[in-house]
Every structure is written in structure tokens, then in C-alpha cells.
Amino acid sequence: MRKIIVTTFLTLDGVMQAPGGPEEDTSGGFKYGGWSAPYSDEASGKAMQEQMKPSDLLLGRKTFDIFATYWPKHASYWPGINDVTKYVLSNTLKDTDPIVTGWNNSIVLQNIAEIQNLKNSDGADLKVWGSSELVQLLLKHDLVDELWLKIYPVTLGEGKKLFGNDPIPAAFTLTESLVTPSGVIFINYKRAGEVKTGTIGE
């Protein structure tokens, strides 16, 4: 069985939209694209290299379009990105569409059942980058094994969020953490069973 790992850039108020640049994702009139750039430092760079090690990708349609346009021309910044298998969830794309055939090893999935079958198959772990709607769908169906969050010291008040209203109650265990000199928190969690309740001090 493969693990599904959600790795995302996040503001303090939970926004994950367009961390990389002004034109990355302006949907909904979002005007704060590139909000992660001022907090780049050497420690962040080393941690990102670790998270960007080759692994199959599972992407939503919007993120896939952005990646498929950018990474084939800039693969030197992400070694192996063009060689791994890229799965995109879409009910409108087909495997024969130019944007799919134009990026090596891209495969279209049409529904959550196909994602479940993929997760239950043999192969590399699946990393989800961006893809807010896909992430919320995965959380709703309890398909997320790990959360790799990069939390930046900024609030935006608007934009696509990591968590919607539908995630099931779930507990996670801390596996790794790092605070960079610029104040970015790298924090990894793995799925750890059911939510426990009690009284503080018990």
C-alpha cells in the first residue's frame, strides 16, 4: 500500500493559495501570490530539498495545469520531477489531452474510488502539492497518511484553505519539526488513529 503525503505551504490563518509567485493562482481575485518568498533562507532550502526527493505525485486539476506548464522547462530546480508518475484528479481531462500527453508519465484519475485503488496498489508513495480541493476530498475520506506542513509567519485573511468543513475527526502524531531563522515552521505529522478526549490535568 502506498502512503499519501500532503505537503503544503501554509499561512498562520490556513491559506495555501499561490505561495510561489504573483501569477501562480489568481483565481477568486487572489492578490497575494508569492507570500512565501520573503522568508526564504538556507535552512528552508535544505529542508525543501529533502521534501522534493523524487516520488510519484497526486495533483488536483489546477495544480497539475500549473506544474505541467512550468516544470518541464525548469526541471533542473526539481531533479526527477519529469520522470516520476503524475496522477491528476479530473472529470474533464482525458489521457489523450495535450496537457497530459505533453508532460511525461501523466495519468488521469476520475474519482475518489480510483484514488483509493491507487493507494492500495504497489508503488512509490504519493505526494500531494497544492491542490486544496483534492486535499479536502482526501481528508474527508481519511486517505491522508501524513501532513508535511510549512507554516509561514503571515496572515492573509482570504484565499484557498487547507482545511474545509468536511475532514473527519482524526488524530496525528508529530514525526519531525524545524524552525528556520526566518520563522518558518516545518512540521510533519502522521495519521495516528481516533481523536481522544478528556479533561486537562487528568
KEKE-3310 file (N, C-alpha, C; in steps of 0.2 Angstrom, whole numbers, plus 5000, padded with zeros to 4 digits):
npx = (5004:5002:5008:4999:5005:5002:5009:5012:5013:5009:4999:4998:4985:4979:4979:4983:4985:4994:5008:5020:5022:5017:5008:5004:4992:4978:4965:4948:4951:4963:4976:4989:4999:5015:5018:5027:5040:5048:5053:5063:5077:5093:5091:5078:5079:5087:5079:5068:5074:5075:5061:5058:5063:5063:5047:5031:5017:5002:4989:4978:4967:4970:4982:4990:4989:4997:5009:5012:5014:5025:5036:5042:5051:5059:5066:5078:5078:5071:5075:5071:5058:5051:5052:5045:5029:5014:4999:4983:4968:4953:4938:4936:4947:4956:4967:4972:4973:4981:4989:4991:4997:5008:5017:5028:5023:5010:4995:4977:4965:4948:4939:4936:4936:4945:4957:4958:4960:4972:4980:4980:4988:5004:5019:5028:5027:5014:5014:5006:5005:5000:4984:4971:4957:4957:4965:4956:4946:4953:4955:4942:4939:4947:4960:4973:4989:5000:5005:5014:5018:5022:5023:5021:5025:5014:4998:4984:4970:4961:4958:4962:4960:4968:4961:4944:4926:4924:4933:4936:4935:4951:4967:4984:5001:5016:5031:5042:5051:5055:5062:5065:5078:5071:5058:5050:5040:5043:5034:5030:5017:5010:4996:4987:4976:4961:4952:4955:4947:4946:4949:4958:4973:4970)
npy = (4994:5011:5027:5042:5058:5074:5089:5105:5123:5135:5148:5157:5158:5148:5148:5142:5146:5150:5152:5153:5163:5179:5176:5164:5157:5165:5164:5168:5181:5182:5191:5190:5182:5174:5175:5167:5170:5180:5174:5165:5155:5148:5137:5133:5130:5119:5110:5109:5103:5090:5087:5087:5076:5063:5056:5049:5059:5066:5076:5090:5097:5111:5113:5104:5109:5121:5115:5107:5116:5123:5115:5106:5114:5118:5109:5107:5113:5105:5090:5075:5077:5076:5063:5055:5047:5056:5059:5065:5072:5073:5076:5080:5081:5070:5056:5058:5071:5086:5093:5083:5073:5080:5081:5071:5054:5056:5053:5052:5052:5049:5049:5047:5034:5028:5034:5028:5015:5016:5020:5008:5000:4993:5002:5018:5031:5043:5060:5075:5091:5108:5110:5112:5108:5094:5090:5092:5083:5071:5071:5071:5058:5051:5047:5052:5050:5056:5073:5086:5100:5117:5131:5148:5164:5174:5182:5181:5182:5179:5168:5151:5137:5125:5117:5112:5111:5098:5088:5072:5068:5066:5060:5065:5061:5069:5069:5075:5091:5108:5124:5138:5151:5162:5161:5151:5137:5120:5106:5089:5077:5061:5050:5045:5037:5038:5052:5057:5061:5071:5078:5092:5090:5078)
npz = (5000:4996:5004:5006:5005:5011:5006:5010:5008:5020:5028:5043:5046:5039:5025:5008:4995:4981:4985:4978:4968:4960:4949:4950:4955:4953:4955:4960:4962:4970:4977:4983:4979:4980:4993:5001:4998:5004:5016:5013:5017:5020:5028:5026:5012:5012:5019:5010:4999:5004:5005:4992:4986:4973:4970:4967:4961:4966:4960:4960:4947:4945:4950:4943:4930:4932:4936:4925:4915:4919:4925:4916:4909:4918:4925:4931:4943:4951:4952:4944:4943:4931:4928:4937:4940:4937:4944:4940:4947:4939:4931:4918:4911:4899:4896:4884:4881:4876:4887:4896:4889:4885:4896:4903:4908:4914:4921:4921:4934:4938:4949:4967:4970:4961:4966:4979:4975:4969:4980:4987:4979:4973:4974:4973:4986:4987:4984:4988:4981:4984:4977:4984:4984:4981:4992:5003:4999:5001:5014:5019:5016:5023:5018:5020:5024:5030:5035:5029:5033:5030:5039:5038:5045:5043:5040:5029:5027:5017:5003:4996:5007:5018:5026:5025:5028:5030:5035:5043:5060:5067:5073:5074:5074:5079:5069:5065:5066:5062:5065:5056:5054:5048:5053:5048:5051:5049:5049:5052:5052:5056:5052:5066:5072:5081:5087:5104:5119:5134:5151:5155:5164:5169)
capx = (5000:5006:5006:4998:5008:5000:5014:5009:5015:5003:5000:4996:4977:4977:4979:4988:4985:4999:5014:5026:5023:5011:5004:5004:4985:4975:4958:4945:4954:4968:4981:4994:5003:5022:5019:5032:5047:5052:5055:5067:5084:5097:5088:5072:5081:5089:5073:5064:5077:5073:5054:5057:5065:5058:5041:5025:5013:4995:4988:4972:4967:4973:4990:4993:4990:5002:5015:5013:5016:5031:5041:5046:5056:5063:5067:5085:5077:5067:5078:5067:5050:5048:5052:5040:5022:5010:4992:4979:4961:4949:4932:4935:4953:4957:4974:4974:4973:4988:4992:4993:5002:5014:5021:5029:5021:5005:4989:4971:4960:4942:4935:4939:4937:4952:4962:4958:4963:4979:4983:4980:4992:5011:5022:5030:5022:5011:5015:5001:5007:4995:4978:4967:4951:4959:4967:4950:4942:4956:4954:4935:4938:4953:4965:4979:4993:5005:5004:5020:5016:5027:5019:5024:5023:5010:4991:4981:4963:4957:4962:4961:4962:4970:4955:4937:4922:4922:4938:4934:4939:4957:4972:4990:5007:5022:5036:5048:5049:5061:5060:5070:5079:5066:5052:5045:5040:5042:5031:5027:5013:5007:4990:4988:4970:4955:4953:4954:4945:4947:4950:4965:4976:4969)
capy = (5000:5017:5032:5048:5063:5080:5093:5111:5129:5137:5154:5156:5158:5142:5149:5139:5148:5154:5154:5154:5169:5183:5174:5156:5156:5172:5163:5171:5188:5182:5196:5190:5177:5175:5177:5164:5172:5184:5170:5160:5156:5142:5131:5132:5127:5112:5106:5108:5098:5084:5085:5087:5070:5060:5052:5050:5065:5066:5083:5092:5099:5117:5112:5100:5113:5125:5111:5104:5122:5126:5111:5103:5119:5120:5103:5107:5115:5099:5084:5069:5079:5074:5056:5051:5047:5061:5057:5071:5070:5077:5073:5083:5079:5063:5054:5060:5079:5089:5095:5077:5069:5084:5080:5063:5049:5059:5049:5055:5049:5052:5049:5045:5027:5027:5036:5023:5009:5018:5020:5001:4997:4994:5008:5024:5035:5049:5067:5080:5098:5112:5105:5112:5104:5087:5088:5092:5077:5066:5072:5069:5051:5048:5044:5056:5046:5061:5080:5089:5107:5123:5137:5155:5169:5179:5180:5184:5183:5176:5163:5144:5135:5118:5113:5115:5109:5091:5082:5068:5069:5062:5062:5064:5061:5073:5065:5079:5098:5113:5131:5141:5158:5167:5160:5146:5130:5114:5101:5083:5073:5055:5048:5041:5034:5042:5058:5056:5067:5070:5084:5094:5089:5071)
capz = (5000:4996:5008:5003:5009:5009:5008:5008:5011:5024:5032:5050:5046:5035:5017:5005:4988:4977:4989:4975:4964:4959:4944:4951:4955:4955:4955:4966:4963:4975:4975:4987:4977:4982:5000:5005:4995:5009:5021:5011:5020:5019:5032:5022:5006:5014:5021:5004:4995:5007:5004:4985:4983:4969:4972:4962:4963:4965:4960:4958:4941:4944:4952:4938:4925:4934:4936:4918:4911:4922:4927:4910:4907:4924:4929:4935:4950:4955:4949:4944:4943:4924:4927:4941:4938:4939:4944:4941:4948:4935:4927:4912:4907:4897:4895:4877:4881:4875:4893:4899:4885:4885:4902:4904:4913:4917:4921:4924:4938:4938:4955:4973:4970:4958:4971:4984:4971:4968:4986:4989:4974:4975:4971:4977:4990:4983:4987:4985:4982:4982:4976:4990:4984:4982:4999:5007:4997:5004:5022:5020:5015:5028:5014:5021:5029:5033:5033:5029:5033:5031:5041:5037:5049:5039:5039:5023:5028:5011:4999:4997:5014:5018:5029:5024:5034:5030:5037:5048:5066:5066:5077:5071:5079:5077:5067:5063:5066:5062:5064:5052:5056:5046:5057:5045:5054:5045:5054:5049:5056:5053:5055:5072:5075:5083:5092:5111:5123:5142:5155:5156:5171:5171)
cpx = (5004:5004:5004:5000:5006:5006:5012:5012:5008:5004:4997:4988:4975:4977:4985:4989:4991:5005:5020:5027:5016:5006:5002:4996:4981:4967:4954:4947:4960:4974:4988:4999:5011:5023:5024:5039:5051:5055:5060:5074:5087:5094:5082:5074:5083:5083:5068:5067:5075:5066:5053:5060:5060:5053:5035:5021:5006:4992:4981:4973:4971:4980:4993:4994:4996:5009:5017:5016:5024:5037:5045:5051:5061:5065:5074:5084:5073:5069:5073:5059:5047:5048:5047:5033:5018:5003:4988:4972:4957:4944:4931:4941:4953:4965:4977:4975:4980:4992:4995:4998:5009:5019:5022:5026:5015:4998:4983:4967:4954:4938:4939:4941:4944:4958:4963:4962:4971:4983:4984:4985:4999:5014:5025:5025:5020:5011:5010:5004:5001:4988:4973:4960:4952:4961:4961:4946:4946:4955:4947:4935:4944:4958:4972:4983:4998:5003:5011:5019:5022:5023:5023:5021:5019:5003:4989:4974:4958:4962:4960:4964:4964:4964:4949:4933:4921:4927:4935:4938:4945:4963:4979:4996:5013:5028:5043:5046:5056:5058:5066:5072:5074:5059:5047:5046:5038:5040:5028:5023:5011:5001:4991:4981:4965:4957:4951:4952:4946:4947:4957:4967:4974:4975)
cpy = (5006:5022:5038:5054:5070:5085:5100:5117:5132:5144:5153:5155:5152:5143:5146:5141:5152:5156:5156:5160:5173:5180:5166:5154:5162:5170:5166:5178:5188:5186:5196:5184:5179:5176:5173:5166:5176:5180:5165:5161:5149:5136:5129:5128:5120:5107:5105:5103:5091:5082:5085:5081:5066:5055:5054:5055:5063:5073:5084:5095:5106:5117:5109:5105:5118:5121:5109:5110:5124:5121:5107:5107:5121:5114:5103:5109:5110:5092:5078:5071:5077:5067:5052:5051:5052:5059:5064:5069:5075:5073:5076:5082:5072:5062:5056:5068:5081:5090:5089:5073:5073:5084:5073:5060:5052:5054:5052:5050:5052:5053:5047:5038:5025:5029:5031:5016:5010:5018:5013:4997:4997:4999:5013:5027:5041:5055:5071:5087:5102:5108:5106:5108:5097:5086:5088:5086:5071:5066:5069:5061:5047:5044:5048:5052:5051:5068:5083:5097:5112:5129:5143:5160:5175:5177:5184:5186:5181:5172:5156:5141:5127:5114:5116:5113:5102:5086:5078:5069:5064:5064:5061:5065:5065:5068:5069:5087:5102:5120:5135:5148:5163:5166:5155:5140:5125:5109:5096:5079:5067:5053:5043:5039:5039:5047:5056:5062:5066:5077:5086:5093:5081:5066)
cpz = (5000:5001:5004:5008:5007:5011:5005:5011:5014:5028:5039:5051:5041:5027:5014:4997:4986:4981:4985:4971:4963:4954:4945:4951:4958:4955:4961:4967:4968:4972:4979:4985:4978:4989:5004:5003:5001:5015:5019:5015:5018:5022:5028:5015:5007:5015:5015:5000:4998:5005:4996:4982:4979:4972:4967:4965:4962:4966:4958:4951:4940:4945:4946:4932:4926:4933:4929:4914:4913:4922:4921:4908:4912:4928:4933:4942:4954:4951:4950:4943:4936:4923:4931:4938:4941:4938:4945:4942:4944:4931:4921:4907:4904:4896:4888:4876:4880:4882:4897:4895:4884:4891:4904:4910:4917:4916:4924:4928:4938:4944:4961:4974:4967:4962:4976:4981:4970:4974:4988:4984:4977:4971:4976:4981:4985:4987:4984:4987:4980:4982:4982:4990:4984:4989:5004:5005:5001:5011:5023:5020:5019:5023:5015:5026:5033:5030:5034:5028:5034:5032:5041:5042:5046:5039:5033:5023:5022:5007:5000:5003:5013:5021:5027:5030:5034:5032:5043:5054:5066:5070:5073:5076:5075:5075:5066:5063:5065:5061:5061:5055:5054:5049:5053:5049:5049:5050:5051:5054:5052:5056:5061:5076:5076:5087:5099:5114:5130:5145:5156:5163:5173:5169)
residu = (MET:ARG:LYS:ILE:ILE:VAL:THR:THR:PHE:LEU:THR:LEU:ASP:GLY:VAL:MET:GLN:ALA:PRO:GLY:GLY:PRO:GLU:GLU:ASP:THR:SER:GLY:GLY:PHE:LYS:TYR:GLY:GLY:TRP:SER:ALA:PRO:TYR:SER:ASP:GLU:ALA:SER:GLY:LYS:ALA:MET:GLN:GLU:GLN:MET:LYS:PRO:SER:ASP:LEU:LEU:LEU:GLY:ARG:LYS:THR:PHE:ASP:ILE:PHE:ALA:THR:TYR:TRP:PRO:LYS:HIS:ALA:SER:TYR:TRP:PRO:GLY:ILE:ASN:ASP:VAL:THR:LYS:TYR:VAL:LEU:SER:ASN:THR:LEU:LYS:ASP:THR:ASP:PRO:ILE:VAL:THR:GLY:TRP:ASN:ASN:SER:ILE:VAL:LEU:GLN:ASN:ILE:ALA:GLU:ILE:GLN:ASN:LEU:LYS:ASN:SER:ASP:GLY:ALA:ASP:LEU:LYS:VAL:TRP:GLY:SER:SER:GLU:LEU:VAL:GLN:LEU:LEU:LEU:LYS:HIS:ASP:LEU:VAL:ASP:GLU:LEU:TRP:LEU:LYS:ILE:TYR:PRO:VAL:THR:LEU:GLY:GLU:GLY:LYS:LYS:LEU:PHE:GLY:ASN:ASP:PRO:ILE:PRO:ALA:ALA:PHE:THR:LEU:THR:GLU:SER:LEU:VAL:THR:PRO:SER:GLY:VAL:ILE:PHE:ILE:ASN:TYR:LYS:ARG:ALA:GLY:GLU:VAL:LYS:THR:GLY:THR:ILE:GLY:GLU)
# end
